[in-house]
Amino acid sequence: MSTEKTVQDGQVVTLEYTLRIDGEIMGTTEGGEPIEFIQGTGNIIPGLESELYGMEVGESKDVHVEPEEGYGLVDDDAYVEVPREQFPSNMTVKVGVPIQVQDQNGNPMQAVIDQVGDESVRLNFNHPLAGKELDFSVLVAGVREATDEEMEHQHVHQGDGH
C-alpha cells in the first residue's frame, strides 16, 4: 500500500461527501466542488477526521459521528438573555433568525434567536448542529502532500497551482 495516496497527517485530502441528519440530506458536494483540507490539523470535525486515516484514493465509506465527536453536545450555558432594547427597532426579531453579534473584544459571534419576549430576547450560541448525530457518506477523491506553506498556515491554499 502506497502511503503517498493514503490519508495520513500532513496530506491534503480532497473529499466528496454527503451529510445526513435523521435521514435528511443537510449538505453535499454532489454537483459541486469537493472539499479540501489538511488531515490531522483539526480542519474538519474529529469524528470524521479519525475515520479517514488509512483510506486510499477512490475508496468510499459511511461514517457515523456522535455529537461529542461532531459539533458537541448542546451547551445550556450557550443561551444568553439580551434586553429587547439592545436590538435595532428596524430589525426583524423572531425565533429562528440567525444573527451576528460581537463579544466584549469586538470579535464576531454567530447566534440564532431562540425566544422572543416583551423584555428580552434569548440567543442560542450553540453550533446549529450541536447535539446531532451525523451520518456521512464519503469518497476520497484525492490525496497529496501539503506544501510547507500550507502546513505553516494549517489550511489548503487555492489557486496557487496546487
N, C-alpha and C positions, 0 to 999 in steps of 0.2 A: 504494500500500500504506500503510495507516494504521499509524503507529508505536505508536499507543495500544493496539492489540490484537496487537502483535508482541512476542515475547520479547526483552527487552534489559535491560541493567543497571538496577537500581533498580525493576524491575517485580516485583510479587508474581505468581508463576506457580502456577496450580492444575493439577496434573499427575496423570493416571491412568497407571499403569504396570504392567507385568508383567516381573519379572526372572527370567531363566532362566540356569542354570549347567549346562553339558553337557546341555542339552535339558530339564532338570528345573526346574519352577517353584519358585523359592526365596522369592518374595514377590510380592504383587499387591495392587492396590487394588480389584480386581474384587469386587463385592458389599460394598464398604466405602466409606470416605471417601477421596477423592483427597488427595494431599499438597499442601501449600502451602509455598513458600519464596521468598526474595528472590533473584532472579537476580543473579549477579556478586558474591555475598558469601561464596562457599565453603560454603554450607549443604548442598550435595549434592556428590557426587564430581566431580572436574574433567572427566573424560572424558564424563560425561553432560551436565554444565552447558554445556560448549563446543558440543555438538551441538544445543542448544536455541535458540541465538541465531537470530533471524530467523523462527522458526516462528510461525504465526498460530493464533488460537483455532480449534479444530476440526481442526487439522492433526495427523496422526499419522506416525510413522516408527519404524523399527527402528534401534537404536544398539548397536554392538559396542564394548565398552570393554576395553582391555588392562589387565592388573594395575597397570602403572605409573601409569595414569590413573584407577584404581579405588581399591582398598584397599591398594595397594602390593604389592611382592614379599614373599615370606616372608623375614623377617629372622632369621638364625641367632642373633643376639645377643639375641633376644627370648625365648629359652628360659632359664629360671633354675632351678637346683637349690636346693631348700629342704630342710633337715633334717626328717626324718619327725616328730620330736618337737615341731615347731612347729605341728603340726595338732592340734586338739582330739581327744581319744580317741573322742568320740561322733560325729565327722564321718565321713561316707562318703567315703573316698578311693579313687576308681577312675578309670581312664582315661576321658576324655570329659566328666567332670563340670565344669561351669563354676563358678568361684568368684570372689568379690570379695575383694581384699586391699588393704592400704594401703601407700603408699610411705613413705619416711622422713619426709615432711612431713604425713602423715595423709590424703593425697588418695586416693580410691578408684580402684582399677585392676581391670580385668576380666582374668581368665586362664582357661585350661582346663587341667585336669590331663592331661599328655601321657604321663608314665610314672610308675609307682609301684614303688619298690624297698624293700628292708628298711630301709635307712638314710636314703634321701632320696626326694623327690618332684620330678619335673621339671614346671614350669609353662610354658605357652606363652602369651606376652603378645601374639602377633600377632593382628590382627583375624581373626575366623573366615573372612572372605572374601579374606584376603591370598593373593596368588598365583593367584587365579581370574580367568578371562576371563568377563566379564559381558555378557549379551545382554538388552537392554531393548526392549520394545515400549511406546512412549509415545504419549499423546494429550494435547495442550494443551487443557485444559477451560476455562481462564480466564486472563486477564491484566489486572492493574490496577496503577496507580501505588502504590508503597509510601508509607505516611504518613511524616511526618518522624520520629515516634517509632519506627516500625518500622525506619527506616534508622539511627537513632541506636543502637538495640539490636541491629541486624543480624539480626532474625528477625521472623516474622509474628506478630501478636497476634491471639488468638482471642477471640471473644465480646465484642468492643468495637464491634459494628455494622459491621465490615468483612468 
